[in-house]
């Protein structure tokens, strides 16, 4: 079985879905670690992560999943 996946740059419209992926994965992977309030995380993704960093999403059959952002130093041509 194969499925088509489209990788694309994230836009502001993806920020909330990306924040949800981060919130769920961090809760699952590190349940004992206290984290910021969900609303603060969503705001951070919308106003900092997606707007200031190179972020990518993978879309499969009309849905999207987030890939973690790369810091500027890890991007080609940025240092």
OpenMM code with the backbone's topology and positions (N, CA, C; nanometers):
from openmm import Vec3, app, unit

residues = "UNK UNK UNK UNK UNK UNK UNK UNK UNK UNK UNK UNK UNK UNK UNK UNK UNK UNK UNK UNK UNK UNK UNK UNK UNK UNK UNK UNK UNK UNK UNK UNK UNK UNK UNK UNK UNK UNK UNK UNK UNK UNK UNK UNK UNK UNK UNK UNK UNK UNK UNK UNK UNK UNK UNK UNK UNK UNK UNK UNK UNK UNK UNK UNK UNK UNK UNK UNK UNK UNK UNK UNK UNK UNK UNK UNK UNK UNK UNK".split()
positions = [
    Vec3(0.0856, -0.1179, 0.0000),
    Vec3(0.0000, 0.0000, 0.0000),
    Vec3(0.0900, 0.1239, 0.0000),
    Vec3(0.0620, 0.2168, -0.0874),
    Vec3(0.1360, 0.3421, -0.0920),
    Vec3(0.0402, 0.4572, -0.0758),
    Vec3(0.0929, 0.5674, -0.0300),
    Vec3(0.0117, 0.6883, -0.0197),
    Vec3(0.0974, 0.8059, -0.0630),
    Vec3(0.0339, 0.9045, -0.1207),
    Vec3(0.1051, 1.0235, -0.1648),
    Vec3(0.1170, 1.1214, -0.0486),
    Vec3(0.2360, 1.1752, -0.0329),
    Vec3(0.2627, 1.2736, 0.0713),
    Vec3(0.3240, 1.3956, 0.0059),
    Vec3(0.2717, 1.5116, 0.0372),
    Vec3(0.3241, 1.6379, -0.0130),
    Vec3(0.3917, 1.7098, 0.1027),
    Vec3(0.5208, 1.7427, 0.0875),
    Vec3(0.5919, 1.8239, 0.1850),
    Vec3(0.5890, 1.9671, 0.1359),
    Vec3(0.5523, 2.0598, 0.2243),
    Vec3(0.5466, 2.2008, 0.1859),
    Vec3(0.5808, 2.2885, 0.3052),
    Vec3(0.6191, 2.4123, 0.2744),
    Vec3(0.6452, 2.5098, 0.3803),
    Vec3(0.5162, 2.5386, 0.4554),
    Vec3(0.5283, 2.5508, 0.5845),
    Vec3(0.4128, 2.5835, 0.6673),
    Vec3(0.3761, 2.7304, 0.6494),
    Vec3(0.2487, 2.7580, 0.6657),
    Vec3(0.1982, 2.8952, 0.6625),
    Vec3(0.1315, 2.9243, 0.7969),
    Vec3(0.0920, 3.0475, 0.8154),
    Vec3(0.0228, 3.0852, 0.9380),
    Vec3(-0.1017, 3.0013, 0.9638),
    Vec3(-0.1651, 2.9561, 0.8573),
    Vec3(-0.2857, 2.8740, 0.8716),
    Vec3(-0.2556, 2.7371, 0.9328),
    Vec3(-0.1303, 2.6950, 0.9311),
    Vec3(-0.0913, 2.5655, 0.9869),
    Vec3(-0.0521, 2.5728, 1.1343),
    Vec3(-0.0359, 2.6910, 1.1881),
    Vec3(0.0213, 2.7083, 1.3219),
    Vec3(-0.0567, 2.6353, 1.4316),
    Vec3(-0.1871, 2.6442, 1.4308),
    Vec3(-0.2645, 2.5792, 1.5366),
    Vec3(-0.2540, 2.4275, 1.5298),
    Vec3(-0.2580, 2.3721, 1.4083),
    Vec3(-0.2422, 2.2271, 1.3945),
    Vec3(-0.1021, 2.1839, 1.4387),
    Vec3(-0.0023, 2.2631, 1.4056),
    Vec3(0.1345, 2.2316, 1.4472),
    Vec3(0.1466, 2.2356, 1.5991),
    Vec3(0.0843, 2.3327, 1.6612),
    Vec3(0.0869, 2.3426, 1.8069),
    Vec3(0.0196, 2.2203, 1.8698),
    Vec3(-0.0892, 2.1749, 1.8112),
    Vec3(-0.1581, 2.0566, 1.8639),
    Vec3(-0.0693, 1.9326, 1.8547),
    Vec3(0.0014, 1.9177, 1.7443),
    Vec3(0.0948, 1.8049, 1.7307),
    Vec3(0.2004, 1.8137, 1.8398),
    Vec3(0.2561, 1.9315, 1.8611),
    Vec3(0.3591, 1.9503, 1.9639),
    Vec3(0.3037, 1.9207, 2.1029),
    Vec3(0.1851, 1.9742, 2.1342),
    Vec3(0.1256, 1.9529, 2.2660),
    Vec3(0.1003, 1.8045, 2.2933),
    Vec3(0.0439, 1.7370, 2.1962),
    Vec3(0.0131, 1.5942, 2.2154),
    Vec3(0.1400, 1.5105, 2.2258),
    Vec3(0.2368, 1.5382, 2.1393),
    Vec3(0.3583, 1.4567, 2.1409),
    Vec3(0.4404, 1.4811, 2.2671),
    Vec3(0.4484, 1.6049, 2.3136),
    Vec3(0.5251, 1.6308, 2.4352),
    Vec3(0.4554, 1.5714, 2.5568),
    Vec3(0.3243, 1.5743, 2.5613),
    Vec3(0.2508, 1.5130, 2.6724),
    Vec3(0.2689, 1.3616, 2.6739),
    Vec3(0.2716, 1.3033, 2.5559),
    Vec3(0.2872, 1.1587, 2.5457),
    Vec3(0.4306, 1.1149, 2.5777),
    Vec3(0.5277, 1.1881, 2.5250),
    Vec3(0.6680, 1.1502, 2.5434),
    Vec3(0.7211, 1.1849, 2.6817),
    Vec3(0.6735, 1.2952, 2.7382),
    Vec3(0.7253, 1.3436, 2.8663),
    Vec3(0.6116, 1.3790, 2.9619),
    Vec3(0.5343, 1.2805, 3.0032),
    Vec3(0.4173, 1.3111, 3.0862),
    Vec3(0.4523, 1.3707, 3.2223),
    Vec3(0.5745, 1.3484, 3.2693),
    Vec3(0.6119, 1.3988, 3.4011),
    Vec3(0.6643, 1.5423, 3.3982),
    Vec3(0.6866, 1.5968, 3.2789),
    Vec3(0.7397, 1.7320, 3.2659),
    Vec3(0.6250, 1.8320, 3.2571),
    Vec3(0.6293, 1.9302, 3.3416),
    Vec3(0.5276, 2.0356, 3.3383),
    Vec3(0.5560, 2.1264, 3.2189),
    Vec3(0.4531, 2.1610, 3.1449),
    Vec3(0.4722, 2.2451, 3.0266),
    Vec3(0.3867, 2.3704, 3.0369),
    Vec3(0.4100, 2.4604, 2.9441),
    Vec3(0.3337, 2.5855, 2.9402),
    Vec3(0.1861, 2.5561, 2.9136),
    Vec3(0.1032, 2.6521, 2.9449),
    Vec3(-0.0391, 2.6382, 2.9166),
    Vec3(-0.0607, 2.6254, 2.7668),
    Vec3(-0.1591, 2.5479, 2.7288),
    Vec3(-0.1864, 2.5204, 2.5873),
    Vec3(-0.2069, 2.6475, 2.5062),
    Vec3(-0.2768, 2.7458, 2.5618),
    Vec3(-0.3003, 2.8703, 2.4887),
    Vec3(-0.1701, 2.9444, 2.4617),
    Vec3(-0.0755, 2.9386, 2.5568),
    Vec3(0.0550, 3.0028, 2.5364),
    Vec3(0.1336, 2.9333, 2.4257),
    Vec3(0.1253, 2.8014, 2.4214),
    Vec3(0.1940, 2.7246, 2.3168),
    Vec3(0.1349, 2.7578, 2.1809),
    Vec3(0.0040, 2.7631, 2.1720),
    Vec3(-0.0610, 2.7956, 2.0438),
    Vec3(-0.0212, 2.9357, 1.9967),
    Vec3(-0.0161, 3.0300, 2.0866),
    Vec3(0.0250, 3.1657, 2.0525),
    Vec3(0.1706, 3.1691, 2.0083),
    Vec3(0.2559, 3.0951, 2.0784),
    Vec3(0.3982, 3.0884, 2.0434),
    Vec3(0.4174, 3.0320, 1.9031),
    Vec3(0.3427, 2.9258, 1.8699),
    Vec3(0.3534, 2.8704, 1.7351),
    Vec3(0.3072, 2.9713, 1.6309),
    Vec3(0.1975, 3.0395, 1.6573),
    Vec3(0.1410, 3.1340, 1.5603),
    Vec3(0.2285, 3.2572, 1.5412),
    Vec3(0.2860, 3.3098, 1.6503),
    Vec3(0.3578, 3.4375, 1.6435),
    Vec3(0.5090, 3.4273, 1.6394),
    Vec3(0.5643, 3.3103, 1.6700),
    Vec3(0.7098, 3.2955, 1.6715),
    Vec3(0.7563, 3.1813, 1.5817),
    Vec3(0.7095, 3.0616, 1.6098),
    Vec3(0.7623, 2.9444, 1.5396),
    Vec3(0.7405, 2.9531, 1.3895),
    Vec3(0.6163, 2.9671, 1.3473),
    Vec3(0.5870, 2.9662, 1.2033),
    Vec3(0.6336, 3.0946, 1.1353),
    Vec3(0.6217, 3.2076, 1.2028),
    Vec3(0.6575, 3.3339, 1.1376),
    Vec3(0.8081, 3.3579, 1.1330),
    Vec3(0.8839, 3.3065, 1.2309),
    Vec3(1.0272, 3.3364, 1.2392),
    Vec3(1.1188, 3.2212, 1.1997),
    Vec3(1.0629, 3.1045, 1.1731),
    Vec3(1.1447, 2.9864, 1.1447),
    Vec3(1.0952, 2.9140, 1.0208),
    Vec3(1.1845, 2.8378, 0.9617),
    Vec3(1.1484, 2.7557, 0.8472),
    Vec3(1.0800, 2.6300, 0.9002),
    Vec3(0.9524, 2.6168, 0.8727),
    Vec3(0.8742, 2.5027, 0.9194),
    Vec3(0.8126, 2.4320, 0.7994),
    Vec3(0.7981, 2.3029, 0.8119),
    Vec3(0.7429, 2.2220, 0.7045),
    Vec3(0.6287, 2.1371, 0.7573),
    Vec3(0.5329, 2.1081, 0.6720),
    Vec3(0.4250, 2.0160, 0.7041),
    Vec3(0.4186, 1.9087, 0.5959),
    Vec3(0.3691, 1.7929, 0.6350),
    Vec3(0.3471, 1.6824, 0.5415),
    Vec3(0.1971, 1.6639, 0.5291),
    Vec3(0.1493, 1.6668, 0.4068),
    Vec3(0.0066, 1.6473, 0.3823),
    Vec3(-0.0151, 1.5115, 0.3177),
    Vec3(-0.1090, 1.4374, 0.3740),
    Vec3(-0.1451, 1.3073, 0.3194),
    Vec3(-0.2959, 1.3003, 0.3075),
    Vec3(-0.3468, 1.2751, 0.1900),
    Vec3(-0.4902, 1.2621, 0.1645),
    Vec3(-0.5707, 1.3765, 0.2253),
    Vec3(-0.5235, 1.4989, 0.2054),
    Vec3(-0.5978, 1.6163, 0.2496),
    Vec3(-0.5721, 1.6601, 0.3924),
    Vec3(-0.4977, 1.5829, 0.4707),
    Vec3(-0.4675, 1.6210, 0.6083),
    Vec3(-0.3221, 1.6646, 0.6181),
    Vec3(-0.2871, 1.7368, 0.7232),
    Vec3(-0.1495, 1.7834, 0.7393),
    Vec3(-0.0949, 1.7380, 0.8730),
    Vec3(0.0349, 1.7128, 0.8761),
    Vec3(0.1066, 1.6815, 0.9993),
    Vec3(0.2310, 1.7676, 1.0030),
    Vec3(0.2700, 1.8122, 1.1177),
    Vec3(0.3802, 1.9080, 1.1283),
    Vec3(0.5149, 1.8397, 1.1406),
    Vec3(0.6158, 1.9027, 1.0841),
    Vec3(0.7549, 1.8648, 1.1055),
    Vec3(0.8173, 1.9730, 1.1915),
    Vec3(0.9094, 1.9362, 1.2795),
    Vec3(0.9667, 2.0383, 1.3678),
    Vec3(1.0430, 2.1447, 1.2906),
    Vec3(1.0447, 2.2670, 1.3403),
    Vec3(1.1193, 2.3726, 1.2728),
    Vec3(1.2692, 2.3513, 1.2857),
    Vec3(1.3449, 2.3992, 1.1871),
    Vec3(1.4904, 2.3946, 1.1945),
    Vec3(1.5391, 2.5318, 1.2356),
    Vec3(1.6331, 2.5380, 1.3311),
    Vec3(1.6880, 2.6689, 1.3665),
    Vec3(1.7620, 2.7296, 1.2486),
    Vec3(1.7757, 2.8614, 1.2468),
    Vec3(1.8375, 2.9309, 1.1339),
    Vec3(1.9752, 2.8757, 1.1025),
    Vec3(2.0533, 2.8395, 1.2025),
    Vec3(2.1893, 2.7897, 1.1803),
    Vec3(2.1887, 2.6573, 1.1029),
    Vec3(2.0800, 2.5825, 1.1068),
    Vec3(2.0732, 2.4541, 1.0386),
    Vec3(2.0225, 2.4670, 0.8953),
    Vec3(1.9774, 2.5846, 0.8563),
    Vec3(1.9265, 2.6045, 0.7216),
    Vec3(2.0405, 2.6340, 0.6267),
    Vec3(2.0366, 2.5756, 0.5091),
    Vec3(2.1421, 2.6046, 0.4107),
    Vec3(2.1540, 2.7541, 0.3826),
    Vec3(2.2758, 2.8025, 0.3804),
    Vec3(2.3015, 2.9418, 0.3457),
    Vec3(2.2763, 3.0414, 0.4570),
    Vec3(2.2522, 2.9944, 0.5804),
    Vec3(2.2256, 3.0891, 0.6894),
    Vec3(2.3323, 3.0849, 0.7980),
    Vec3(2.4427, 3.0243, 0.7728),
    Vec3(2.5483, 3.0334, 0.8707),
    Vec3(2.5994, 2.9064, 0.9158),
] * unit.nanometer
topology = app.Topology()
chain = topology.addChain("A")
for resn in residues:
    res = topology.addResidue(resn, chain)
    for name in ("N", "CA", "C"):
        topology.addAtom(name, app.Element.getBySymbol(name[0]), res)
